[in-house]
Amino acid sequence: MIRSVGVKVRSGVGPARSVGWPQNSTVDMDHRDIEVAIGHNHALASALRIAGTPSFVIGEEVFQGYTDLPTLQRLIQRERERRKPSRR
C-alpha cells in the first residue's frame, strides 16, 4: 500500500513555489487518482518497453538514458521538420 508522505519544500526552492506548491505540504499518496495515474504511466512504459529513467519519446522513437541538451534539441528539431506539411 502507498502511504502518505510529508513533503517539505525549502523556501529557496523556486520552481515548486512558482507553481503555488505550499512551503510545507503533505501529498496524499493514498488518493485513488494518484494510483490510477501511476497505473496508466506504468502500462504506457511497459507498452513502450521503457525500463528506466530518464526516457524520452520524440515522434515515434524512444530514447533511454542520459541525452545531452544539444542532442535532444537536434532530435526535436528533426521531428518538427519531419512533421511539417509539405508545400507544393
C-alpha positions in Angstrom: 0.0 0.0 0.0 1.2 3.5 -0.8 1.3 5.7 2.3 1.0 9.5 2.9 4.3 11.3 2.6 5.1 14.7 4.0 6.9 16.8 1.5 8.8 19.8 2.8 9.7 22.4 0.3 12.6 24.7 1.3 11.9 28.4 0.9 14.9 28.7 -1.6 13.3 26.2 -4.0 11.8 28.4 -6.7 10.1 26.1 -9.1 7.8 24.5 -6.6 6.9 27.8 -5.1 6.4 29.4 -8.5 3.5 27.0 -9.3 1.9 27.5 -5.9 3.2 24.5 -4.0 2.8 25.3 -0.3 6.0 25.6 1.6 5.0 22.8 4.0 2.8 20.3 2.3 1.6 16.8 2.5 0.9 14.7 -0.5 -1.9 12.1 -0.1 -0.3 9.1 -1.7 -3.4 7.0 -0.9 -5.6 9.1 -3.2 -7.2 6.9 -5.9 -6.3 9.5 -8.7 -2.6 9.0 -7.9 -2.9 5.2 -8.0 -4.7 5.4 -11.4 -2.1 7.9 -12.8 0.8 5.6 -11.7 -1.0 2.6 -13.2 -1.5 4.3 -16.5 2.1 5.5 -16.6 3.3 2.0 -15.8 1.2 0.5 -18.5 2.4 3.0 -21.1 6.1 2.5 -20.1 5.6 -1.3 -20.4 4.0 -0.9 -23.8 6.9 1.2 -25.0 9.4 -1.1 -23.3 10.7 1.7 -21.2 12.6 0.2 -18.3 14.4 3.2 -16.7 14.7 6.9 -16.4 15.2 9.2 -18.0 13.4 8.2 -21.1 12.1 10.4 -23.9 9.6 9.8 -26.6 10.2 12.0 -29.6 7.9 11.3 -32.6 7.9 7.6 -32.9 11.2 6.9 -31.3 12.1 6.1 -27.6 15.4 7.3 -26.3 16.5 5.9 -23.0 19.2 7.1 -20.7 21.1 10.3 -20.4 20.9 12.5 -23.5 22.6 15.9 -23.6 20.7 19.0 -24.3 22.1 19.7 -27.8 21.2 16.1 -28.9 17.7 16.5 -27.5 17.3 19.8 -29.3 18.5 18.3 -32.6 16.2 15.3 -32.3 13.2 17.5 -31.6 14.0 19.8 -34.5 14.4 16.8 -36.8 10.9 15.6 -35.7 9.4 19.1 -36.2 10.9 19.2 -39.7 9.6 15.8 -40.5 6.1 16.7 -39.4 5.9 20.0 -41.3 3.3 19.8 -44.1 4.9 19.7 -47.5 4.3 22.8 -49.6 3.7 22.1 -53.2 
